[in-house]
Amino acid sequence: MSEGRRRAQARAGGGRVGGFGPRWLVGLALLFACSGEGEPATPVPQDQAAPAPAAPAPSAARTGGPAVAALTAGGNATFARFSHVCAALEGALQCWGANGLGQLGNGLPSVRAPFPVRVAGLPGPVTAIAAGGAHTCALADGRVHCWGHNGTRQLGAERPSMRVLPEVVGGLPEPATALAAGRRHTCAVAEGGLWCWGASESGELGFAPEARCRGVYGAHPCTATPHRVEGLPAPVDGVALGAGHSCALVAGQVFCWGDDARGQLGDGGGEARSSPGRVELPGTARAVAAGAEHSCALLDAGVWCWGANESGQLGDGSLDDRSRPVRSIDLAGPADRLAAGGSGTCVRIGGDVRCWGAALPGPESSPRPRRISGLGRASGALVVGEDVACAVVESARVRCWGDNDYGQLGDGSAPARPSTPVDAGPWDDGRIRDANRDGRITVACLGDSNTHRTSRDSPGWCERLEARLAEEHPGKLGWETINRGWGGASAVGGSLRPARQQLGYSLENDRPDVVVMAYGTNDLLGGASPGEVLLAYAQHRQRVLATGADFFVATTPPTLPATREVNAAIDALNALIVEGFPADRVIDFHDGVGPDEFVDDIHLGDAGHERRARAAAAALSAAAPVSEP
């Protein structure tokens, strides 16, 4: 790292340059966390409680892709419904959908990710995953790692600020063998018992914490320290969490506790409780699942559900809440998989999937099971999120159906809502992908002459990126470059005018697969503050990421014929962008001797990216606490 960059980072961390300092950076992170998402504390879906298999199934010969070892879906529905989905592959954990609070774990919060993105920094193979309202957890090397929203300590961390990368949950016995995520709480199975942490407004943790988490709805009991649920027999075979209740499977019996306002505890009482109570079922349970306010169990004698039923999620042909288990009808055979989430429920029967409630491809719901047509033969995990459902097909394909405003279908078509299941993907392998699937890689170069040089100059950022792309996709794709920035126009537009107005560039019409953005040099020379430039940069960056396109930022060397003050502002802006947007792919002049000897961090697995992402995540975690909305 150059001495100039060290000075800039020191200034960014401890001082103010041009009215721009660390508090502004935290505010910018919060702006992204909230944009378009509503508040994160709402009903959460969860799939079957059994731990994911330790070894993945063989890859499907037809696709040749990596086998899917585990699958999960989460979501939120207070002011707006949004979901995210994660799949554990042979080589990595990949997530897609809503990401406003960092729940996808790629270090890069954005309103949505319509394609799968790789979760950064998990050690070893992932054997189980769980998605909550706006947080996600994974089991790797026997330890639980969590990321995303932490307003009620659901990540197991004391500070309520969000985490954009996985962090180990402390105080939990090792190894853990299974886990589940609820609206604002999380549980894991370890040493044969169930350990829970996060919110406990209705006793869903199995005890009443003394600490309080403050939010817009007042103060709620919560804890970041895992506590063992007392009064629950051992060993625990599975766990499922809802919006404010918890259920466990022990030796063929189901126990539930927490909120019971809709009958989701199944005991007919209607009162919340913090101690587990056994659900009376007509046989031995093989699996348990929980939606936002309903619960289900899979028995040899069929599927039995209880709790909320406004969308028909109990599957008994009615829309009436049930405080005791009722049998789901019209299943057309014995089920071997069960999943519930939000207000929907699904089962797998042989290779078919049948769903009821709000888990259907279209906007309608049904109180009776319906076969999901166009899916293919389901062969693995089955999950239901707040407004999305997914199934593993032929071992290596994930097919999803439901809403798609936040890209939760994972096929890049957001916000369109297909009427039949679609394949999520392609998977994130570190290469630039053909996001708009037109058979070519379109590169948009936004910035000044440094971004795209003329023939008489040395290669610019875009030429070097194109050379890398040609190596990644030899002979497979055509190329097109949109060069709208050469000739002195800055990336954000002179005097902070919109890029389209200044450059004749339209993200929607040009539909680039990758955007290279050199930011703000001419704006700084024109008197704009680093804060104004960074905000304009961030706003366009958000729009790019929401399309599924890749985004590169090119830092600017402070060697221009300008005043010392402007060069200091440029250096500070470079450091703030590198630290404030940790997973942005950076083409960085400062790591080299000069413009022709820079180092780029193009692949997500590069050591430079990992180091930068970790450092920035630590900086955000140490920032001012973020109270729960």
SEGU-274450 format. One record per residue (C-alpha): residue number from 1; residue in one letter; x, y, z. Coordinates in steps of 0.1 Angstrom, whole numbers, plus 5000, padded with zeros to 4 digits. Layout:
! residues N
resi  resn  u  v  w
NUM  A  X  Y  Z .
...
! end
This chain:
! residues 629
resi  resn  u  v  w
1  M  5000  5000  5000 .
2  S  5013  5034  4991 .
3  E  5021  5060  5018 .
4  G  4996  5083  5003 .
5  R  4969  5058  5007 .
6  R  4978  5052  5043 .
7  R  4975  5089  5050 .
8  A  4942  5090  5033 .
9  Q  4929  5061  5053 .
10  A  4941  5077  5085 .
11  R  4923  5109  5076 .
12  A  4891  5089  5067 .
13  G  4892  5071  5100 .
14  G  4900  5100  5124 .
15  G  4894  5133  5108 .
16  R  4872  5153  5084 .
17  V  4880  5162  5048 .
18  G  4857  5186  5031 .
19  G  4829  5182  5056 .
20  F  4830  5144  5052 .
21  G  4839  5120  5080 .
22  P  4832  5086  5096 .
23  R  4797  5094  5108 .
24  W  4787  5102  5072 .
25  L  4800  5068  5062 .
26  V  4779  5051  5088 .
27  G  4749  5071  5077 .
28  L  4755  5061  5041 .
29  A  4756  5024  5051 .
30  L  4723  5029  5069 .
31  L  4708  5046  5039 .
32  F  4715  5015  5018 .
33  A  4702  4992  5046 .
34  C  4669  5009  5046 .
35  S  4664  5018  5009 .
36  G  4633  5001  4995 .
37  E  4632  4975  5022 .
38  G  4609  4987  5049 .
39  E  4617  4975  5084 .
40  P  4634  4941  5089 .
41  A  4615  4926  5118 .
42  T  4587  4905  5104 .
43  P  4575  4870  5099 .
44  V  4601  4845  5089 .
45  P  4598  4813  5071 .
46  Q  4617  4781  5078 .
47  D  4621  4748  5061 .
48  Q  4622  4714  5076 .
49  A  4642  4711  5108 .
50  A  4665  4682  5102 .
51  P  4702  4691  5096 .
52  A  4713  4693  5060 .
53  P  4733  4663  5047 .
54  A  4770  4663  5055 .
55  A  4779  4653  5019 .
56  P  4762  4666  4988 .
57  A  4743  4643  4963 .
58  P  4760  4635  4930 .
59  S  4758  4663  4904 .
60  A  4731  4659  4878 .
61  A  4746  4647  4845 .
62  R  4722  4668  4825 .
63  T  4734  4701  4840 .
64  G  4770  4692  4850 .
65  G  4767  4718  4877 .
66  P  4776  4715  4914 .
67  A  4752  4695  4935 .
68  V  4730  4714  4960 .
69  A  4736  4702  4996 .
70  A  4712  4725  5014 .
71  L  4687  4752  5007 .
72  T  4669  4778  5028 .
73  A  4645  4808  5022 .
74  G  4638  4837  5045 .
75  G  4618  4870  5044 .
76  N  4600  4899  5059 .
77  A  4565  4913  5056 .
78  T  4559  4943  5078 .
79  F  4556  4972  5053 .
80  A  4567  4953  5022 .
81  R  4572  4916  5015 .
82  F  4607  4906  5005 .
83  S  4626  4873  5006 .
84  H  4661  4859  5001 .
85  V  4672  4824  4993 .
86  C  4705  4806  4999 .
87  A  4719  4773  4985 .
88  A  4749  4754  4997 .
89  L  4768  4740  4968 .
90  E  4798  4717  4966 .
91  G  4822  4746  4966 .
92  A  4805  4776  4981 .
93  L  4773  4791  4997 .
94  Q  4754  4813  4973 .
95  C  4725  4836  4981 .
96  W  4701  4859  4961 .
97  G  4671  4882  4966 .
98  A  4667  4910  4992 .
99  N  4701  4923  5005 .
100  G  4693  4957  5021 .
101  L  4707  4946  5055 .
102  G  4736  4925  5043 .
103  Q  4716  4892  5045 .
104  L  4733  4878  5015 .
105  G  4767  4878  5031 .
106  N  4788  4890  5002 .
107  G  4800  4922  5019 .
108  L  4780  4943  4995 .
109  P  4746  4955  5008 .
110  S  4722  4964  4980 .
111  V  4684  4966  4975 .
112  R  4684  4933  4957 .
113  A  4706  4907  4940 .
114  P  4687  4891  4911 .
115  F  4714  4865  4905 .
116  P  4732  4843  4931 .
117  V  4762  4859  4948 .
118  R  4789  4841  4967 .
119  V  4790  4844  5005 .
120  A  4825  4855  5015 .
121  G  4847  4841  5042 .
122  L  4831  4808  5053 .
123  P  4856  4781  5063 .
124  G  4851  4745  5050 .
125  P  4820  4730  5035 .
126  V  4786  4743  5047 .
127  T  4764  4715  5061 .
128  A  4733  4735  5071 .
129  I  4719  4769  5064 .
130  A  4690  4790  5078 .
131  A  4675  4822  5066 .
132  G  4655  4846  5089 .
133  G  4636  4878  5084 .
134  A  4667  4898  5074 .
135  H  4696  4876  5086 .
136  T  4712  4843  5076 .
137  C  4732  4817  5094 .
138  A  4754  4787  5082 .
139  L  4769  4757  5099 .
140  A  4805  4752  5088 .
141  D  4833  4732  5106 .
142  G  4809  4726  5134 .
143  R  4805  4763  5142 .
144  V  4775  4786  5135 .
145  H  4783  4817  5114 .
146  C  4757  4845  5110 .
147  W  4753  4878  5091 .
148  G  4727  4904  5082 .
149  H  4705  4924  5105 .
150  N  4713  4923  5142 .
151  G  4687  4947  5158 .
152  T  4677  4921  5184 .
153  R  4710  4903  5186 .
154  Q  4699  4875  5163 .
155  L  4735  4872  5150 .
156  G  4748  4865  5185 .
157  A  4767  4898  5186 .
158  E  4763  4924  5212 .
159  R  4764  4955  5190 .
160  P  4731  4959  5170 .
161  S  4747  4971  5138 .
162  M  4743  4949  5108 .
163  R  4771  4925  5097 .
164  V  4778  4922  5060 .
165  L  4800  4892  5063 .
166  P  4798  4860  5083 .
167  E  4809  4860  5119 .
168  V  4811  4831  5144 .
169  V  4785  4830  5171 .
170  G  4803  4829  5205 .
171  G  4792  4810  5236 .
172  L  4777  4780  5217 .
173  P  4790  4745  5223 .
174  E  4808  4728  5194 .
175  P  4801  4711  5172 .
176  A  4766  4723  5164 .
177  T  4746  4698  5143 .
178  A  4715  4718  5131 .
179  L  4701  4753  5131 .
180  A  4671  4774  5123 .
181  A  4663  4811  5119 .
182  G  4632  4829  5129 .
183  R  4619  4865  5124 .
184  R  4643  4879  5150 .
185  H  4658  4849  5167 .
186  T  4680  4820  5160 .
187  C  4685  4785  5174 .
188  A  4711  4757  5170 .
189  V  4713  4721  5182 .
190  A  4745  4713  5202 .
191  E  4754  4687  5228 .
192  G  4719  4672  5221 .
193  G  4701  4703  5234 .
194  L  4686  4734  5218 .
195  W  4704  4767  5222 .
196  C  4687  4800  5212 .
197  W  4695  4837  5211 .
198  G  4680  4870  5197 .
199  A  4645  4884  5205 .
200  S  4622  4868  5230 .
201  E  4592  4891  5230 .
202  S  4568  4861  5235 .
203  G  4592  4836  5251 .
204  E  4604  4822  5219 .
205  L  4639  4817  5233 .
206  G  4625  4795  5261 .
207  F  4632  4821  5288 .
208  A  4628  4858  5294 .
209  P  4661  4878  5290 .
210  E  4666  4908  5313 .
211  A  4682  4929  5285 .
212  R  4661  4950  5262 .
213  C  4665  4959  5225 .
214  R  4648  4992  5216 .
215  G  4630  4998  5184 .
216  V  4600  5017  5170 .
217  Y  4577  4992  5187 .
218  G  4593  4998  5221 .
219  A  4618  4977  5241 .
220  H  4618  4939  5236 .
221  P  4636  4912  5257 .
222  C  4667  4900  5238 .
223  T  4701  4884  5243 .
224  A  4732  4879  5221 .
225  T  4743  4849  5243 .
226  P  4730  4814  5234 .
227  H  4710  4798  5262 .
228  R  4699  4762  5264 .
229  V  4661  4757  5263 .
230  E  4651  4741  5296 .
231  G  4623  4716  5299 .
232  L  4630  4701  5264 .
233  P  4639  4664  5263 .
234  A  4671  4654  5246 .
235  P  4684  4647  5221 .
236  V  4668  4673  5198 .
237  D  4663  4659  5163 .
238  G  4652  4691  5145 .
239  V  4640  4727  5150 .
240  A  4617  4751  5132 .
241  L  4612  4788  5140 .
242  G  4583  4812  5131 .
243  A  4577  4849  5135 .
244  G  4575  4846  5173 .
245  H  4574  4810  5182 .
246  S  4596  4779  5182 .
247  C  4591  4742  5177 .
248  A  4614  4712  5182 .
249  L  4613  4676  5172 .
250  V  4624  4651  5199 .
251  A  4620  4613  5195 .
252  G  4590  4616  5172 .
253  Q  4572  4642  5194 .
254  V  4568  4679  5187 .
255  F  4572  4706  5213 .
256  C  4563  4743  5208 .
257  W  4567  4775  5228 .
258  G  4565  4813  5223 .
259  D  4537  4833  5207 .
260  D  4502  4816  5206 .
261  A  4480  4844  5194 .
262  R  4469  4824  5163 .
263  G  4471  4790  5179 .
264  Q  4506  4782  5165 .
265  L  4516  4763  5197 .
266  G  4489  4737  5190 .
267  D  4477  4732  5226 .
268  G  4444  4750  5224 .
269  G  4455  4776  5250 .
270  G  4460  4808  5231 .
271  E  4485  4822  5256 .
272  A  4522  4828  5250 .
273  R  4546  4808  5271 .
274  S  4584  4804  5274 .
275  S  4584  4767  5284 .
276  P  4581  4739  5257 .
277  G  4547  4722  5256 .
278  R  4540  4689  5237 .
279  V  4517  4690  5208 .
280  E  4491  4662  5207 .
281  L  4495  4644  5174 .
282  P  4479  4611  5161 .
283  G  4513  4594  5156 .
284  T  4550  4597  5154 .
285  A  4563  4629  5138 .
286  R  4592  4627  5112 .
287  A  4597  4664  5106 .
288  V  4584  4698  5118 .
289  A  4581  4731  5100 .
290  A  4570  4766  5109 .
291  G  4556  4795  5089 .
292  A  4552  4830  5103 .
293  E  4522  4820  5125 .
294  H  4515  4784  5118 .
295  S  4532  4751  5124 .
296  C  4531  4717  5107 .
297  A  4543  4682  5113 .
298  L  4550  4653  5089 .
299  L  4536  4620  5102 .
300  D  4532  4585  5087 .
301  A  4495  4594  5089 .
302  G  4499  4625  5067 .
303  V  4506  4662  5073 .
304  W  4490  4679  5103 .
305  C  4490  4717  5108 .
306  W  4478  4743  5133 .
307  G  4478  4780  5138 .
308  A  4470  4809  5115 .
309  N  4450  4800  5083 .
310  E  4440  4833  5066 .
311  S  4455  4821  5033 .
312  G  4446  4784  5038 .
313  Q  4482  4775  5049 .
314  L  4468  4747  5071 .
315  G  4455  4729  5040 .
316  D  4423  4716  5056 .
317  G  4400  4733  5030 .
318  S  4390  4762  5053 .
319  L  4403  4797  5062 .
320  D  4398  4793  5099 .
321  D  4426  4794  5124 .
322  R  4431  4762  5144 .
323  S  4446  4760  5179 .
324  R  4450  4722  5176 .
325  P  4464  4701  5148 .
326  V  4442  4694  5118 .
327  R  4450  4671  5089 .
328  S  4459  4686  5055 .
329  I  4437  4671  5028 .
330  D  4440  4660  4992 .
331  L  4477  4652  4993 .
332  A  4474  4623  4968 .
333  G  4500  4601  4986 .
334  P  4526  4599  5014 .
335  A  4549  4630  5017 .
336  D  4586  4627  5022 .
337  R  4595  4664  5026 .
338  L  4578  4692  5044 .
339  A  4584  4730  5043 .
340  A  4565  4760  5056 .
341  G  4571  4798  5055 .
342  G  4552  4830  5057 .
343  S  4516  4819  5050 .
344  G  4524  4789  5028 .
345  T  4532  4752  5031 .
346  C  4546  4726  5007 .
347  V  4553  4689  5006 .
348  R  4572  4666  4983 .
349  I  4554  4634  4972 .
350  G  4576  4613  4952 .
351  G  4590  4637  4926 .
352  D  4560  4660  4927 .
353  V  4556  4692  4949 .
354  R  4522  4702  4962 .
355  C  4516  4735  4980 .
356  W  4488  4754  4996 .
357  G  4482  4787  5013 .
358  A  4503  4815  4998 .
359  A  4530  4792  4984 .
360  L  4517  4790  4948 .
361  P  4533  4805  4917 .
362  G  4506  4830  4911 .
363  P  4492  4858  4933 .
364  E  4463  4836  4945 .
365  S  4463  4813  4975 .
366  S  4445  4780  4981 .
367  P  4432  4762  5012 .
368  R  4438  4729  4994 .
369  P  4470  4714  4981 .
370  R  4478  4721  4944 .
371  R  4505  4704  4923 .
372  I  4533  4728  4911 .
373  S  4533  4723  4874 .
374  G  4564  4730  4852 .
375  L  4588  4721  4881 .
376  G  4603  4688  4869 .
377  R  4612  4660  4892 .
378  A  4620  4673  4927 .
379  S  4649  4653  4942 .
380  G  4663  4673  4972 .
381  A  4655  4701  4996 .
382  L  4622  4720  4995 .
383  V  4618  4754  5011 .
384  V  4592  4781  5015 .
385  G  4601  4818  5022 .
386  E  4579  4848  5029 .
387  D  4568  4851  4993 .
388  V  4589  4826  4974 .
389  A  4593  4788  4974 .
390  C  4622  4767  4959 .
391  A  4630  4731  4953 .
392  V  4661  4712  4942 .
393  V  4655  4694  4909 .
394  E  4678  4667  4895 .
395  S  4703  4673  4924 .
396  A  4720  4703  4908 .
397  R  4692  4727  4898 .
398  V  4673  4751  4921 .
399  R  4639  4761  4907 .
400  C  4619  4789  4924 .
401  W  4584  4804  4921 .
402  G  4566  4833  4937 .
403  D  4572  4870  4939 .
404  N  4603  4885  4923 .
405  D  4604  4922  4932 .
406  Y  4638  4917  4950 .
407  G  4652  4890  4927 .
408  Q  4642  4862  4950 .
409  L  4637  4838  4920 .
410  G  4674  4842  4913 .
411  D  4671  4840  4875 .
412  G  4679  4877  4868 .
413  S  4644  4885  4856 .
414  A  4634  4908  4885 .
415  P  4610  4924  4890 .
416  A  4591  4903  4865 .
417  R  4571  4875  4880 .
418  P  4570  4843  4858 .
419  S  4539  4821  4861 .
420  T  4559  4789  4864 .
421  P  4590  4779  4883 .
422  V  4624  4792  4869 .
423  D  4660  4781  4873 .
424  A  4681  4802  4897 .
425  G  4714  4811  4883 .
426  P  4739  4810  4868 .
427  W  4760  4804  4899 .
428  D  4786  4830  4909 .
429  D  4820  4815  4899 .
430  G  4839  4848  4902 .
431  R  4836  4856  4865 .
432  I  4816  4884  4848 .
433  R  4783  4869  4837 .
434  D  4761  4877  4807 .
435  A  4735  4892  4829 .
436  N  4710  4901  4802 .
437  R  4717  4868  4783 .
438  D  4721  4884  4749 .
439  G  4752  4864  4740 .
440  R  4777  4892  4746 .
441  I  4794  4911  4774 .
442  T  4785  4948  4773 .
443  V  4809  4970  4793 .
444  A  4798  5005  4802 .
445  C  4828  5028  4808 .
446  L  4818  5059  4828 .
447  G  4845  5084  4836 .
448  D  4872  5105  4820 .
449  S  4901  5095  4796 .
450  N  4916  5073  4823 .
451  T  4887  5050  4821 .
452  H  4889  5044  4783 .
453  R  4921  5057  4766 .
454  T  4924  5067  4730 .
455  S  4947  5046  4707 .
456  R  4976  5069  4713 .
457  D  4975  5065  4751 .
458  S  4984  5035  4773 .
459  P  4955  5011  4780 .
460  G  4929  5024  4803 .
461  W  4908  5006  4829 .
462  C  4882  4993  4805 .
463  E  4908  4980  4780 .
464  R  4925  4961  4808 .
465  L  4892  4947  4821 .
466  E  4882  4936  4785 .
467  A  4915  4918  4783 .
468  R  4907  4899  4815 .
469  L  4872  4892  4802 .
470  A  4886  4877  4770 .
471  E  4906  4853  4791 .
472  E  4876  4844  4812 .
473  H  4853  4837  4782 .
474  P  4876  4827  4753 .
475  G  4857  4827  4721 .
476  K  4823  4824  4737 .
477  L  4809  4859  4737 .
478  G  4808  4889  4716 .
479  W  4820  4922  4730 .
480  E  4805  4957  4730 .
481  T  4818  4987  4748 .
482  I  4797  5017  4757 .
483  N  4823  5045  4761 .
484  R  4803  5075  4772 .
485  G  4828  5092  4796 .
486  W  4858  5101  4775 .
487  G  4866  5137  4770 .
488  G  4865  5152  4804 .
489  A  4830  5142  4817 .
490  S  4831  5127  4852 .
491  A  4813  5095  4861 .
492  V  4786  5112  4882 .
493  G  4782  5139  4856 .
494  G  4798  5174  4857 .
495  S  4786  5194  4886 .
496  L  4768  5163  4899 .
497  R  4744  5161  4871 .
498  P  4728  5126  4865 .
499  A  4750  5103  4844 .
500  R  4723  5099  4817 .
501  Q  4720  5137  4813 .
502  Q  4757  5143  4812 .
503  L  4769  5113  4793 .
504  G  4739  5101  4772 .
505  Y  4741  5068  4791 .
506  S  4710  5049  4802 .
507  L  4713  5019  4825 .
508  E  4679  5007  4815 .
509  N  4683  5011  4777 .
510  D  4720  5001  4774 .
511  R  4716  4972  4797 .
512  P  4753  4967  4804 .
513  D  4766  4935  4820 .
514  V  4794  4953  4838 .
515  V  4798  4990  4846 .
516  V  4833  5005  4852 .
517  M  4829  5038  4870 .
518  A  4857  5064  4876 .
519  Y  4842  5088  4901 .
520  G  4843  5124  4908 .
521  T  4877  5138  4898 .
522  N  4863  5166  4877 .
523  D  4836  5172  4902 .
524  L  4862  5176  4929 .
525  L  4882  5200  4907 .
526  G  4849  5219  4902 .
527  G  4845  5224  4939 .
528  A  4822  5195  4950 .
529  S  4828  5179  4983 .
530  P  4839  5142  4986 .
531  G  4805  5136  5004 .
532  E  4785  5149  4974 .
533  V  4805  5128  4950 .
534  L  4803  5097  4970 .
535  L  4766  5100  4975 .
536  A  4761  5104  4937 .
537  Y  4784  5074  4931 .
538  A  4765  5053  4957 .
539  Q  4731  5061  4942 .
540  H  4741  5049  4907 .
541  R  4759  5019  4922 .
542  Q  4727  5008  4938 .
543  R  4709  5010  4905 .
544  V  4736  4990  4888 .
545  L  4736  4962  4914 .
546  A  4698  4959  4913 .
547  T  4700  4949  4876 .
548  G  4724  4920  4883 .
549  A  4752  4937  4865 .
550  D  4788  4936  4879 .
551  F  4802  4968  4892 .
552  F  4838  4980  4892 .
553  V  4851  5012  4907 .
554  A  4883  5027  4894 .
555  T  4902  5048  4920 .
556  T  4919  5080  4910 .
557  P  4956  5087  4917 .
558  P  4961  5121  4934 .
559  T  4988  5132  4909 .
560  L  4967  5155  4888 .
561  P  4978  5191  4882 .
562  A  4956  5204  4910 .
563  T  4959  5220  4944 .
564  R  4971  5202  4974 .
565  E  4936  5204  4989 .
566  V  4919  5188  4959 .
567  N  4945  5160  4958 .
568  A  4939  5154  4995 .
569  A  4902  5152  4989 .
570  I  4908  5127  4960 .
571  D  4929  5105  4983 .
572  A  4904  5107  5011 .
573  L  4876  5098  4986 .
574  N  4895  5068  4974 .
575  A  4900  5055  5009 .
576  L  4863  5060  5018 .
577  I  4851  5042  4988 .
578  V  4874  5013  4994 .
579  E  4864  5010  5031 .
580  G  4828  5020  5028 .
581  F  4820  4996  4999 .
582  P  4841  4966  5009 .
583  A  4831  4941  4983 .
584  D  4831  4965  4953 .
585  R  4855  4952  4927 .
586  V  4883  4978  4928 .
587  I  4907  4986  4899 .
588  D  4932  5004  4921 .
589  F  4960  5026  4910 .
590  H  4973  5030  4945 .
591  D  4986  4994  4948 .
592  G  5010  5000  4919 .
593  V  5039  5023  4912 .
594  G  5020  5042  4885 .
595  P  4990  5041  4862 .
596  D  5005  5012  4842 .
597  E  5013  4990  4872 .
598  F  4980  4988  4891 .
599  V  4966  4957  4907 .
600  D  4929  4948  4902 .
601  D  4908  4926  4925 .
602  I  4884  4913  4899 .
603  H  4877  4878  4914 .
604  L  4857  4876  4946 .
605  G  4881  4851  4960 .
606  D  4912  4873  4956 .
607  A  4931  4879  4988 .
608  G  4929  4917  4983 .
609  H  4891  4915  4982 .
610  E  4889  4893  5013 .
611  R  4913  4916  5032 .
612  R  4894  4947  5022 .
613  A  4860  4932  5030 .
614  R  4871  4920  5064 .
615  A  4886  4954  5073 .
616  A  4856  4973  5063 .
617  A  4832  4949  5080 .
618  A  4851  4954  5112 .
619  A  4850  4992  5108 .
620  L  4812  4991  5103 .
621  S  4808  4968  5133 .
622  A  4827  4993  5155 .
623  A  4806  5022  5143 .
624  A  4777  5038  5161 .
625  P  4751  5012  5171 .
626  V  4721  5008  5148 .
627  S  4689  5004  5167 .
628  E  4662  4981  5154 .
629  P  4636  4999  5133 .
! end
